[in-house]
């Protein structure tokens, strides 16, 4: 079955409850009269409530309506924020440099409005020291507390210990801030380009007499 409404001659009922182009209630009229009004207004007769008795139809420019609806849906998809869960894996005895690198990634993910699944991987004898992983997760959560919070507390999962961090900032906010920062960077580069062009013009003007001589 088609998801699109019936329009004009595809409407097969003896009468309809008609709504005018501006939303005004015309009332129940024969289908032939409704089609005649549609021609007078140079509009389409569109069935907007097929299950009503009689069906509700509206006079509108259906092509324009479909186009505007498609544009709105496209804009909504464009602005829709999908929450992404990133994953970061650490070892219980991670060295300071690697820890700072991993923390940097977590910070970037949280700033982007994404969740982060932190996995501590235990190997061999490390499995008998789960407190090492727990303390490391606590440390990481404290280091990034300005950007995120513990959404799922540390828990053992086989050889691993897992914690999930959630961002304080919503994905939509992060996307908006990123767009603003990008626009600001572009705006900041423009004056520099203009100044560079002016400098080149001044140099050419200064060289002109010498060249002429």
MDTraj code that builds the backbone (N, CA, C; nanometers):
import mdtraj as md
import numpy as np

residues = "UNK UNK UNK UNK UNK UNK UNK UNK UNK UNK UNK UNK UNK UNK UNK UNK UNK UNK UNK UNK UNK UNK UNK UNK UNK UNK UNK UNK UNK UNK UNK UNK UNK UNK UNK UNK UNK UNK UNK UNK UNK UNK UNK UNK UNK UNK UNK UNK UNK UNK UNK UNK UNK UNK UNK UNK UNK UNK UNK UNK UNK UNK UNK UNK UNK UNK UNK UNK UNK UNK UNK UNK UNK UNK UNK UNK UNK UNK UNK UNK UNK UNK UNK UNK UNK UNK UNK UNK UNK UNK UNK UNK UNK UNK UNK UNK UNK UNK UNK UNK UNK UNK UNK UNK UNK UNK UNK UNK UNK UNK UNK UNK UNK UNK UNK UNK UNK UNK UNK UNK UNK UNK UNK UNK UNK UNK UNK UNK UNK UNK UNK UNK UNK UNK UNK UNK UNK UNK UNK UNK UNK UNK UNK UNK UNK UNK UNK UNK UNK UNK UNK UNK UNK UNK UNK UNK UNK UNK UNK UNK UNK UNK UNK UNK UNK UNK UNK UNK UNK UNK UNK UNK UNK UNK UNK UNK UNK UNK UNK UNK UNK UNK UNK UNK UNK UNK UNK UNK UNK UNK UNK UNK UNK UNK UNK UNK UNK UNK UNK UNK UNK UNK UNK UNK UNK UNK UNK UNK UNK UNK UNK UNK UNK".split()
xyz = np.array([
    [0.0833, -0.1196, 0.0000],
    [0.0000, 0.0000, 0.0000],
    [0.0872, 0.1252, 0.0000],
    [0.0431, 0.2266, -0.0742],
    [0.1187, 0.3506, -0.0806],
    [0.0975, 0.4320, 0.0463],
    [0.2038, 0.4949, 0.0938],
    [0.1945, 0.5774, 0.2137],
    [0.1438, 0.7170, 0.1799],
    [0.1422, 0.7512, 0.0527],
    [0.0983, 0.8841, 0.0126],
    [-0.0538, 0.8925, 0.0126],
    [-0.1077, 1.0100, 0.0423],
    [-0.2528, 1.0252, 0.0449],
    [-0.3119, 1.0256, -0.0960],
    [-0.4387, 0.9977, -0.1043],
    [-0.5062, 1.0061, -0.2342],
    [-0.5320, 1.1527, -0.2669],
    [-0.5182, 1.1864, -0.3939],
    [-0.5427, 1.3251, -0.4350],
    [-0.6314, 1.3269, -0.5586],
    [-0.7081, 1.4353, -0.5714],
    [-0.7901, 1.4635, -0.6898],
    [-0.8748, 1.3438, -0.7333],
    [-0.8574, 1.2971, -0.8576],
    [-0.9435, 1.1917, -0.9124],
    [-0.9228, 1.0562, -0.8465],
    [-0.8173, 1.0405, -0.7676],
    [-0.7948, 0.9129, -0.6990],
    [-0.8850, 0.8987, -0.5765],
    [-0.9496, 1.0078, -0.5358],
    [-1.0417, 1.0026, -0.4211],
    [-1.1740, 0.9447, -0.4691],
    [-1.2185, 0.8364, -0.4070],
    [-1.3384, 0.7652, -0.4538],
    [-1.4454, 0.7584, -0.3454],
    [-1.5013, 0.8699, -0.3071],
    [-1.6106, 0.8736, -0.2088],
    [-1.7155, 0.9730, -0.2584],
    [-1.8397, 0.9569, -0.2177],
    [-1.9446, 1.0482, -0.2676],
    [-1.9328, 1.1905, -0.2136],
    [-1.8852, 1.2058, -0.0904],
    [-1.8730, 1.3399, -0.0328],
    [-1.7549, 1.3450, 0.0636],
    [-1.7082, 1.4673, 0.0907],
    [-1.5914, 1.4860, 0.1779],
    [-1.6171, 1.6030, 0.2713],
    [-1.5449, 1.6021, 0.3842],
    [-1.5446, 1.7194, 0.4723],
    [-1.4283, 1.8072, 0.4255],
    [-1.4614, 1.9209, 0.3699],
    [-1.3614, 2.0020, 0.3009],
    [-1.3017, 2.1103, 0.3902],
    [-1.1677, 2.1225, 0.3817],
    [-1.0933, 2.2280, 0.4499],
    [-1.0334, 2.3171, 0.3423],
    [-1.0511, 2.4483, 0.3550],
    [-1.0027, 2.5419, 0.2548],
    [-0.8520, 2.5612, 0.2581],
    [-0.7979, 2.6393, 0.1641],
    [-0.6524, 2.6592, 0.1527],
    [-0.5897, 2.7223, 0.2764],
    [-0.6671, 2.8033, 0.3498],
    [-0.6134, 2.8700, 0.4688],
    [-0.6498, 2.7983, 0.5971],
    [-0.7036, 2.6772, 0.5840],
    [-0.7409, 2.6004, 0.7017],
    [-0.8839, 2.6215, 0.7470],
    [-0.9597, 2.7014, 0.6708],
    [-1.0984, 2.7265, 0.7094],
    [-1.1866, 2.6059, 0.6787],
    [-1.2858, 2.5832, 0.7648],
    [-1.3771, 2.4706, 0.7489],
    [-1.4868, 2.5069, 0.6497],
    [-1.4883, 2.4370, 0.5355],
    [-1.5917, 2.4615, 0.4346],
    [-1.7163, 2.3801, 0.4665],
    [-1.6942, 2.2605, 0.5205],
    [-1.8067, 2.1739, 0.5552],
    [-1.8122, 2.0513, 0.4662],
    [-1.9199, 1.9735, 0.4796],
    [-1.9369, 1.8513, 0.4001],
    [-1.9945, 1.8890, 0.2638],
    [-1.9222, 1.8510, 0.1580],
    [-1.9657, 1.8840, 0.0216],
    [-1.9508, 1.7600, -0.0658],
    [-2.0267, 1.7525, -0.1763],
    [-2.0082, 1.6413, -0.2702],
    [-1.8667, 1.6440, -0.3278],
    [-1.8162, 1.5271, -0.3613],
    [-1.6811, 1.5179, -0.4155],
    [-1.6671, 1.6031, -0.5415],
    [-1.7681, 1.6014, -0.6254],
    [-1.7620, 1.6789, -0.7497],
    [-1.7456, 1.8278, -0.7203],
    [-1.8151, 1.8765, -0.6180],
    [-1.8041, 2.0180, -0.5814],
    [-1.6638, 2.0486, -0.5288],
    [-1.6081, 1.9580, -0.4483],
    [-1.4737, 1.9778, -0.3937],
    [-1.3699, 1.9828, -0.5060],
    [-1.3843, 1.8935, -0.6064],
    [-1.2917, 1.8938, -0.7195],
    [-1.3068, 2.0207, -0.8023],
    [-1.4296, 2.0690, -0.8126],
    [-1.4547, 2.1931, -0.8868],
    [-1.3863, 2.3118, -0.8173],
    [-1.3951, 2.3171, -0.6828],
    [-1.3296, 2.4243, -0.6077],
    [-1.1775, 2.4162, -0.6217],
    [-1.1255, 2.2926, -0.6238],
    [-0.9813, 2.2752, -0.6404],
    [-0.9351, 2.3336, -0.7731],
    [-1.0139, 2.3129, -0.8792],
    [-0.9785, 2.3683, -1.0099],
    [-0.9863, 2.5203, -1.0092],
    [-1.0872, 2.5747, -0.9413],
    [-1.1028, 2.7205, -0.9348],
    [-0.9827, 2.7850, -0.8646],
    [-0.9362, 2.7221, -0.7574],
    [-0.8213, 2.7753, -0.6820],
    [-0.6873, 2.7356, -0.7445],
    [-0.6911, 2.6502, -0.8483],
    [-0.5699, 2.5958, -0.9104],
    [-0.4860, 2.5218, -0.8053],
    [-0.5555, 2.4403, -0.7261],
    [-0.4923, 2.3621, -0.6203],
    [-0.5316, 2.2159, -0.6341],
    [-0.4765, 2.1326, -0.5463],
    [-0.5111, 1.9909, -0.5432],
    [-0.6074, 1.9637, -0.4287],
    [-0.6903, 1.8621, -0.4477],
    [-0.7755, 1.8141, -0.3399],
    [-0.7029, 1.6943, -0.2784],
    [-0.6633, 1.7083, -0.1517],
    [-0.5800, 1.6063, -0.0876],
    [-0.6554, 1.5466, 0.0307],
    [-0.6621, 1.4138, 0.0354],
    [-0.7284, 1.3430, 0.1452],
    [-0.6324, 1.3387, 0.2640],
    [-0.6654, 1.4100, 0.3720],
    [-0.5751, 1.4194, 0.4873],
    [-0.6197, 1.3319, 0.6039],
    [-0.7433, 1.2849, 0.6014],
    [-0.7919, 1.1943, 0.7071],
    [-0.8856, 1.0937, 0.6422],
    [-0.8244, 0.9847, 0.5909],
    [-0.9010, 0.8878, 0.5125],
    [-0.9996, 0.8073, 0.5960],
    [-0.9720, 0.7906, 0.7267],
    [-1.0566, 0.7049, 0.8098],
    [-1.1764, 0.7788, 0.8684],
    [-1.1783, 0.9111, 0.8534],
    [-1.2924, 0.9883, 0.9049],
    [-1.4146, 0.9596, 0.8186],
    [-1.5285, 0.9869, 0.8741],
    [-1.6548, 0.9663, 0.8009],
    [-1.7374, 1.0945, 0.7998],
    [-1.7452, 1.1636, 0.6848],
    [-1.6748, 1.1352, 0.5596],
    [-1.5268, 1.1733, 0.5693],
    [-1.4446, 1.1277, 0.4758],
    [-1.3019, 1.1609, 0.4796],
    [-1.2791, 1.3120, 0.4742],
    [-1.1732, 1.3552, 0.5431],
    [-1.1390, 1.4980, 0.5427],
    [-1.0416, 1.5247, 0.4287],
    [-1.0725, 1.6250, 0.3473],
    [-0.9859, 1.6629, 0.2366],
    [-0.9537, 1.8115, 0.2468],
    [-0.8353, 1.8469, 0.1989],
    [-0.7920, 1.9858, 0.2054],
    [-0.7457, 2.0333, 0.0692],
    [-0.7722, 2.1606, 0.0406],
    [-0.7254, 2.2224, -0.0823],
    [-0.5834, 2.2745, -0.0584],
    [-0.4879, 2.2258, -0.1382],
    [-0.3489, 2.2687, -0.1208],
    [-0.2698, 2.2440, -0.2483],
    [-0.1517, 2.3051, -0.2553],
    [-0.0563, 2.2773, -0.3627],
    [0.0237, 2.1556, -0.3174],
    [-0.0149, 2.0380, -0.3649],
    [0.0435, 1.9151, -0.3125],
    [0.1918, 1.9018, -0.3467],
    [0.2304, 1.9480, -0.4661],
    [0.3712, 1.9426, -0.5033],
    [0.4567, 2.0264, -0.4097],
    [0.4099, 2.1469, -0.3777],
    [0.4822, 2.2353, -0.2862],
    [0.4852, 2.1749, -0.1460],
    [0.3738, 2.1156, -0.1052],
    [0.3641, 2.0533, 0.0268],
    [0.4654, 1.9391, 0.0400],
    [0.4765, 1.8550, -0.0647],
    [0.5704, 1.7431, -0.0610],
    [0.7144, 1.7933, -0.0549],
    [0.7438, 1.8981, -0.1315],
    [0.8796, 1.9523, -0.1333],
    [0.9173, 2.0077, 0.0038],
    [0.8270, 2.0864, 0.0636],
    [0.8561, 2.1458, 0.1946],
    [0.8697, 2.0384, 0.3017],
    [0.7874, 1.9348, 0.2928],
    [0.7959, 1.8250, 0.3897],
    [0.9294, 1.7518, 0.3772],
    [0.9741, 1.7313, 0.2529],
    [1.1015, 1.6635, 0.2312],
    [1.2176, 1.7469, 0.2842],
    [1.2120, 1.8798, 0.2658],
    [1.3174, 1.9673, 0.3141],
    [1.3218, 1.9684, 0.4669],
    [1.2047, 1.9689, 0.5304],
    [1.1996, 1.9664, 0.6767],
    [1.2575, 1.8356, 0.7302],
    [1.2225, 1.7246, 0.6650],
    [1.2739, 1.5940, 0.7083],
    [1.4250, 1.5879, 0.6909],
    [1.4735, 1.6448, 0.5817],
    [1.6182, 1.6469, 0.5562],
    [1.6907, 1.7298, 0.6616],
    [1.6334, 1.8445, 0.6973],
    [1.6942, 1.9302, 0.7979],
    [1.6947, 1.8624, 0.9343],
    [1.5851, 1.7901, 0.9633],
    [1.5757, 1.7192, 1.0912],
    [1.6817, 1.6106, 1.1003],
    [1.7027, 1.5374, 0.9877],
    [1.8062, 1.4330, 0.9865],
    [1.9444, 1.4944, 1.0012],
    [1.9627, 1.6116, 0.9396],
    [2.0917, 1.6794, 0.9451],
    [2.1275, 1.7191, 1.0880],
    [2.0258, 1.7652, 1.1626],
    [2.0498, 1.8120, 1.2990],
    [2.0346, 1.7027, 1.4036],
    [1.9949, 1.5843, 1.3578],
    [1.9739, 1.4760, 1.4526],
    [2.1081, 1.4297, 1.5087],
    [2.1124, 1.4127, 1.6372],
    [2.2376, 1.3722, 1.7024],
    [2.2292, 1.2259, 1.7440],
    [2.3173, 1.1463, 1.6900],
    [2.3224, 1.0052, 1.7266],
    [2.4298, 0.9870, 1.8336],
    [2.3874, 0.9354, 1.9478],
    [2.4840, 0.9107, 2.0547],
    [2.5724, 0.7934, 2.0166],
    [2.7017, 0.8183, 2.0184],
    [2.7986, 0.7157, 1.9810],
    [2.8726, 0.6700, 2.1064],
    [2.8956, 0.5396, 2.1167],
    [2.9730, 0.4871, 2.2283],
    [3.1120, 0.4506, 2.1779],
    [3.2102, 0.5277, 2.2207],
    [3.3489, 0.4993, 2.1866],
    [3.4043, 0.4005, 2.2897],
    [3.5124, 0.3343, 2.2543],
    [3.5722, 0.2393, 2.3483],
    [3.7215, 0.2679, 2.3631],
    [3.7669, 0.2644, 2.4862],
    [3.9088, 0.2847, 2.5163],
    [3.9547, 0.1687, 2.6050],
    [4.0627, 0.1018, 2.5650],
    [4.1142, -0.0130, 2.6398],
    [4.2446, 0.0232, 2.7106],
    [4.2554, -0.0156, 2.8365],
    [4.3741, 0.0122, 2.9170],
    [4.4198, -0.1158, 2.9865],
    [4.5463, -0.1180, 3.0230],
    [4.6005, -0.2261, 3.1052],
    [4.6122, -0.1765, 3.2487],
    [4.6005, -0.2637, 3.3485],
    [4.6060, -0.2212, 3.4890],
    [4.7357, -0.1481, 3.5246],
    [4.8476, -0.1912, 3.4650],
    [4.9776, -0.1307, 3.4969],
    [5.0264, -0.0416, 3.3829],
    [4.9375, 0.0409, 3.3327],
    [4.9701, 0.1293, 3.2214],
    [5.0726, 0.2337, 3.2658],
    [5.1668, 0.2678, 3.1771],
    [5.2680, 0.3670, 3.2153],
    [5.2106, 0.5081, 3.1997],
    [5.2688, 0.6067, 3.2684],
    [5.2125, 0.7432, 3.2707],
    [5.1911, 0.8044, 3.1321],
    [5.2855, 0.7843, 3.0429],
    [5.2726, 0.8438, 2.9085],
    [5.1524, 0.7865, 2.8343],
    [5.1396, 0.6525, 2.8386],
    [5.0254, 0.5896, 2.7717],
    [4.8941, 0.6314, 2.8364],
    [4.8971, 0.6459, 2.9685],
    [4.7753, 0.6893, 3.0379],
    [4.7327, 0.8279, 2.9904],
    [4.8285, 0.9201, 2.9816],
    [4.7960, 1.0563, 2.9364],
    [4.7416, 1.0556, 2.7940],
    [4.7982, 0.9689, 2.7093],
    [4.7502, 0.9586, 2.5707],
    [4.6072, 0.9078, 2.5667],
    [4.5811, 0.8006, 2.6422],
    [4.4456, 0.7438, 2.6452],
    [4.3466, 0.8433, 2.7047],
    [4.3886, 0.9121, 2.8107],
    [4.3007, 1.0117, 2.8729],
    [4.2681, 1.1223, 2.7737],
    [4.3655, 1.1599, 2.6925],
    [4.3429, 1.2630, 2.5915],
    [4.2345, 1.2227, 2.4935],
    [4.2337, 1.0957, 2.4542],
    [4.1284, 1.0464, 2.3645],
    [3.9919, 1.0517, 2.4326],
    [3.9885, 1.0110, 2.5596],
    [3.8619, 1.0137, 2.6350],
    [3.8094, 1.1565, 2.6447],
    [3.8987, 1.2508, 2.6719],
    [3.8599, 1.3917, 2.6800],
    [3.7998, 1.4382, 2.5471],
    [3.8633, 1.4005, 2.4364],
    [3.8140, 1.4413, 2.3044],
    [3.6756, 1.3824, 2.2767],
    [3.6576, 1.2552, 2.3112],
    [3.5271, 1.1913, 2.2888],
    [3.4174, 1.2601, 2.3696],
    [3.4461, 1.2877, 2.4969],
    [3.3460, 1.3515, 2.5826],
    [3.3129, 1.4919, 2.5331],
    [3.4143, 1.5644, 2.4857],
    [3.3901, 1.6990, 2.4320],
    [3.2999, 1.6935, 2.3094],
    [3.3082, 1.5834, 2.2340],
    [3.2250, 1.5663, 2.1154],
    [3.0828, 1.5223, 2.1513],
    [3.0594, 1.4988, 2.2811],
    [2.9265, 1.4562, 2.3243],
    [2.9030, 1.3074, 2.3151],
    [3.0118, 1.2288, 2.3030],
    [2.9987, 1.0835, 2.2920],
    [3.0217, 1.0153, 2.4265],
    [2.9598, 0.8999, 2.4429],
    [2.9867, 0.8172, 2.5600],
    [3.1162, 0.7404, 2.5380],
    [3.1797, 0.7014, 2.6461],
    [3.3053, 0.6261, 2.6346],
    [3.2993, 0.5027, 2.7246],
    [3.3205, 0.3881, 2.6633],
    [3.3282, 0.2615, 2.7377],
    [3.4760, 0.2345, 2.7677],
    [3.5110, 0.2346, 2.8947],
    [3.6492, 0.2107, 2.9363],
    [3.6630, 0.0644, 2.9770],
    [3.7563, -0.0043, 2.9139],
    [3.7788, -0.1465, 2.9425],
    [3.9202, -0.1676, 2.9962],
    [3.9281, -0.2234, 3.1172],
    [4.0568, -0.2616, 3.1754],
    [4.0776, -0.4099, 3.1453],
    [4.1860, -0.4426, 3.0760],
    [4.2122, -0.5817, 3.0372],
    [4.3149, -0.6446, 3.1315],
    [4.2730, -0.7511, 3.1994],
    [4.3610, -0.8225, 3.2924],
    [4.4198, -0.9455, 3.2230],
    [4.5470, -0.9682, 3.2468],
    [4.6121, -1.0863, 3.1900],
    [4.6917, -1.1586, 3.2987],
    [4.6913, -1.2907, 3.2901],
    [4.7700, -1.3720, 3.3830],
    [4.7388, -1.3416, 3.5284],
    [4.8438, -1.3130, 3.6060],
    [4.8286, -1.2896, 3.7493],
    [4.7525, -1.1605, 3.7798],
    [4.7411, -1.0725, 3.6810],
    [4.6678, -0.9466, 3.7040],
    [4.5221, -0.9732, 3.7422],
    [4.4701, -1.0880, 3.7015],
    [4.3307, -1.1190, 3.7299],
    [4.3043, -1.1340, 3.8796],
    [4.4093, -1.1576, 3.9566],
    [4.3926, -1.1702, 4.1014],
    [4.4011, -1.0345, 4.1711],
    [4.4218, -0.9262, 4.0928],
    [4.4327, -0.7928, 4.1507],
    [4.3310, -0.6972, 4.0870],
    [4.2016, -0.7272, 4.0995],
    [4.0999, -0.6405, 4.0372],
    [4.1012, -0.4991, 4.0929],
    [4.1544, -0.4822, 4.2162],
    [4.1563, -0.3479, 4.2753],
    [4.2442, -0.2524, 4.1949],
    [4.3428, -0.3075, 4.1218],
    [4.4272, -0.2221, 4.0380],
    [4.3436, -0.1569, 3.9270],
    [4.2591, -0.2372, 3.8656],
    [4.1726, -0.1838, 3.7604],
    [4.0698, -0.0867, 3.8151],
    [4.0166, -0.1201, 3.9323],
    [3.9149, -0.0334, 3.9925],
    [3.9733, 0.1043, 4.0243],
    [4.0947, 0.1050, 4.0816],
    [4.1576, 0.2327, 4.1162],
    [4.1901, 0.3148, 3.9908],
    [4.2303, 0.2452, 3.8835],
    [4.2623, 0.3147, 3.7593],
    [4.1363, 0.3790, 3.6992],
    [4.0256, 0.3082, 3.7048],
    [3.8999, 0.3630, 3.6536],
    [3.8544, 0.4823, 3.7369],
    [3.8699, 0.4708, 3.8685],
    [3.8342, 0.5827, 3.9564],
    [3.9201, 0.7056, 3.9245],
    [4.0471, 0.6824, 3.9036],
    [4.1385, 0.7930, 3.8721],
    [4.0977, 0.8615, 3.7418],
    [4.0670, 0.7814, 3.6404],
    [4.0283, 0.8376, 3.5113],
    [3.8984, 0.9171, 3.5228],
    [3.8016, 0.8622, 3.5973],
    [3.6740, 0.9315, 3.6153],
    [3.6947, 1.0664, 3.6834],
    [3.7851, 1.0711, 3.7817],
    [3.8137, 1.1971, 3.8514],
    [3.8854, 1.2963, 3.7607],
    [3.9742, 1.2455, 3.6739],
    [4.0508, 1.3332, 3.5854],
    [3.9630, 1.4008, 3.4799],
    [3.8515, 1.3376, 3.4442],
    [3.7664, 1.3937, 3.3385],
    [3.6296, 1.4357, 3.3925],
    [3.6178, 1.4529, 3.5236],
    [3.4871, 1.4806, 3.5830],
    [3.4250, 1.6119, 3.5353],
    [3.5092, 1.7059, 3.4861],
    [3.4549, 1.8315, 3.4347],
    [3.3813, 1.8107, 3.3020],
    [3.4153, 1.7025, 3.2321],
    [3.3562, 1.6775, 3.1006],
    [3.2556, 1.5630, 3.1003],
    [3.2687, 1.4702, 3.1953],
    [3.1796, 1.3549, 3.1936],
    [3.1555, 1.2989, 3.3323],
    [3.0631, 1.2049, 3.3400],
    [3.0264, 1.1423, 3.4666],
    [3.0202, 0.9909, 3.4487],
    [3.0261, 0.9207, 3.5602],
    [3.0202, 0.7743, 3.5547],
    [2.8753, 0.7323, 3.5342],
    [2.8462, 0.6852, 3.4141],
    [2.7106, 0.6416, 3.3817],
    [2.6882, 0.4973, 3.4252],
    [2.7923, 0.4170, 3.4139],
    [2.7851, 0.2773, 3.4560],
    [2.9079, 0.2468, 3.5402],
    [2.8884, 0.2147, 3.6668],
    [2.9985, 0.1916, 3.7590],
    [3.0847, 0.0723, 3.7159],
    [3.2101, 0.0704, 3.7572],
    [3.2996, -0.0396, 3.7193],
    [3.2418, -0.1754, 3.7609],
    [3.2483, -0.2688, 3.6686],
    [3.2023, -0.4052, 3.6998],
    [3.2879, -0.5060, 3.6246],
    [3.3063, -0.6206, 3.6869],
    [3.3894, -0.7256, 3.6289],
    [3.3123, -0.7976, 3.5198],
    [3.3776, -0.8207, 3.4062],
    [3.3165, -0.8929, 3.2948],
    [3.4202, -0.9910, 3.2401],
    [3.4232, -1.1099, 3.3003],
    [3.5242, -1.2074, 3.2624],
    [3.6629, -1.1582, 3.3017],
    [3.7534, -1.1490, 3.2054],
    [3.8899, -1.1016, 3.2311],
    [3.8979, -0.9483, 3.2310],
    [3.7902, -0.8834, 3.1989],
    [3.7907, -0.7373, 3.1872],
    [3.7099, -0.6707, 3.2978],
    [3.7376, -0.5440, 3.3191],
    [3.6565, -0.4606, 3.4064],
    [3.6104, -0.3412, 3.3221],
    [3.4818, -0.3119, 3.3277],
    [3.4236, -0.2132, 3.2363],
    [3.3548, -0.1007, 3.3134],
    [3.3712, 0.0208, 3.2631],
    [3.3021, 0.1386, 3.3163],
    [3.2589, 0.2243, 3.1967],
    [3.1440, 0.2872, 3.2074],
    [3.0961, 0.3737, 3.0989],
    [3.0871, 0.5172, 3.1504],
    [3.1481, 0.6085, 3.0746],
    [3.1422, 0.7517, 3.1057],
    [3.0450, 0.8195, 3.0105],
    [2.9609, 0.9033, 3.0653],
    [2.8680, 0.9801, 2.9829],
    [2.9078, 1.1270, 2.9811],
    [2.8872, 1.1974, 2.8697],
    [2.9266, 1.3385, 2.8609],
    [2.8260, 1.4293, 2.9315],
    [2.8767, 1.5346, 2.9956],
    [2.7858, 1.6353, 3.0520],
    [2.7145, 1.7095, 2.9394],
    [2.7851, 1.7273, 2.8277],
    [2.7330, 1.8052, 2.7153],
    [2.6558, 1.7146, 2.6197],
    [2.5397, 1.7591, 2.5774],
    [2.4622, 1.6823, 2.4815],
    [2.5296, 1.6861, 2.3446],
    [2.5030, 1.5829, 2.2664],
    [2.5634, 1.5729, 2.1330],
    [2.5275, 1.6942, 2.0479],
    [2.4018, 1.7378, 2.0549],
    [2.3593, 1.8517, 1.9740],
    [2.4356, 1.9778, 2.0125],
    [2.4599, 1.9957, 2.1437],
    [2.5348, 2.1133, 2.1897],
    [2.6781, 2.1070, 2.1391],
    [2.7382, 1.9886, 2.1461],
    [2.8760, 1.9721, 2.1006],
    [2.8869, 2.0013, 1.9508],
    [2.7874, 1.9545, 1.8726],
    [2.7888, 1.9781, 1.7283],
    [2.7752, 2.1265, 1.6983],
    [2.6867, 2.1945, 1.7733],
    [2.6658, 2.3381, 1.7517],
    [2.7922, 2.4167, 1.7853],
    [2.8572, 2.3801, 1.8944],
    [2.9806, 2.4493, 1.9336],
    [3.0912, 2.4256, 1.8319],
    [3.0975, 2.3052, 1.7778],
    [3.1995, 2.2749, 1.6776],
    [3.1781, 2.3584, 1.5522],
    [3.0490, 2.3738, 1.5112],
    [3.0201, 2.4558, 1.3934],
    [3.0561, 2.6017, 1.4181],
    [3.0254, 2.6509, 1.5411],
    [3.0582, 2.7897, 1.5742],
    [3.2099, 2.8114, 1.5747],
    [3.2833, 2.7151, 1.6291],
    [3.4292, 2.7275, 1.6335],
    [3.4878, 2.7272, 1.4931],
    [3.4311, 2.6434, 1.4061],
    [3.4790, 2.6375, 1.2681],
    [3.4523, 2.7694, 1.1963],
    [3.3324, 2.8256, 1.2195],
    [3.2986, 2.9539, 1.1575],
    [3.3898, 3.0644, 1.2096],
    [3.4221, 3.0597, 1.3396],
    [3.5097, 3.1613, 1.3989],
    [3.6503, 3.1517, 1.3406],
    [3.6975, 3.0280, 1.3181],
    [3.8311, 3.0106, 1.2597],
    [3.8359, 3.0659, 1.1179],
    [3.7294, 3.0406, 1.0411],
    [3.7238, 3.0918, 0.9044],
    [3.7208, 3.2437, 0.9041],
    [3.6419, 3.3008, 0.9959],
    [3.6319, 3.4466, 1.0049],
    [3.7645, 3.5067, 1.0483],
    [3.8383, 3.4365, 1.1338],
    [3.9660, 3.4859, 1.1822],
    [4.0726, 3.4846, 1.0749],
    [4.0625, 3.3899, 0.9801],
    [4.1616, 3.3825, 0.8739],
    [4.1410, 3.4899, 0.7680],
    [4.0153, 3.5346, 0.7500],
    [3.9843, 3.6279, 0.6421],
    [4.0587, 3.7602, 0.6541],
    [4.0587, 3.8262, 0.7726],
    [4.1307, 3.9520, 0.7852],
    [4.2790, 3.9368, 0.7566],
    [4.3368, 3.8235, 0.7976],
    [4.4781, 3.8003, 0.7734],
    [4.5058, 3.7917, 0.6244],
    [4.4143, 3.7292, 0.5507],
    [4.4304, 3.7199, 0.4070],
    [4.4210, 3.8579, 0.3438],
    [4.3265, 3.9395, 0.3931],
    [4.3099, 4.0739, 0.3390],
    [4.4357, 4.1568, 0.3628],
    [4.4938, 4.1450, 0.4846],
    [4.6142, 4.2203, 0.5171],
    [4.7298, 4.1761, 0.4286],
    [4.7376, 4.0459, 0.4022],
    [4.8437, 3.9941, 0.3171],
    [4.8317, 4.0499, 0.1765],
    [4.7078, 4.0561, 0.1261],
    [4.6854, 4.1103, -0.0071],
    [4.7238, 4.2582, -0.0119],
    [4.6909, 4.3322, 0.0958],
    [4.7276, 4.4737, 0.1011],
    [4.8780, 4.4912, 0.1015],
    [4.9497, 4.4054, 0.1763],
    [5.0945, 4.4124, 0.1809],
    [5.1540, 4.3898, 0.0427],
    [5.0972, 4.2936, -0.0308],
    [5.1464, 4.2661, -0.1648],
    [5.1257, 4.3864, -0.2560],
    [5.0099, 4.4535, -0.2422],
    [4.9825, 4.5714, -0.3229],
    [5.0827, 4.6825, -0.2916],
    [5.1132, 4.7019, -0.1615],
    [5.2083, 4.8049, -0.1225],
    [5.3473, 4.7754, -0.1792],
    [5.3868, 4.6472, -0.1759],
    [5.5168, 4.6103, -0.2296],
    [5.5239, 4.6373, -0.3793],
    [5.4132, 4.6053, -0.4496],
    [5.4103, 4.6293, -0.5942],
    [5.4194, 4.7777, -0.6248],
    [5.3491, 4.8599, -0.5431],
    [5.3523, 5.0042, -0.5635],
    [5.4913, 5.0595, -0.5367],
    [5.5584, 5.0049, -0.4346],
    [5.6920, 5.0512, -0.4006],
    [5.7940, 5.0130, -0.5075],
    [5.7714, 4.8997, -0.5734],
    [5.8647, 4.8519, -0.6752],
    [5.8411, 4.9166, -0.8104],
    [5.7212, 4.9716, -0.8294],
    [5.6833, 5.0253, -0.9608],
    [5.7796, 5.1328, -1.0100],
    [5.8157, 5.2383, -0.9301],
    [5.9078, 5.3409, -0.9789],
    [6.0438, 5.2815, -1.0157],
    [6.0926, 5.1906, -0.9326],
    [6.2220, 5.1294, -0.9591],
    [6.2216, 5.0538, -1.0895],
    [6.1128, 4.9803, -1.1127],
    [6.1030, 4.9049, -1.2367],
    [6.0976, 4.9971, -1.3569],
    [6.0219, 5.1097, -1.3356],
    [6.0074, 5.2033, -1.4457],
    [6.1415, 5.2649, -1.4814],
    [6.2261, 5.2925, -1.3760],
    [6.3564, 5.3499, -1.4007],
    [6.4448, 5.2509, -1.4695],
])
top = md.Topology()
chain = top.add_chain()
for i, resn in enumerate(residues, 1):
    res = top.add_residue(resn, chain, resSeq=i)
    for name in ("N", "CA", "C"):
        top.add_atom(name, md.element.get_by_symbol(name[0]), res)
traj = md.Trajectory(xyz[None], top)
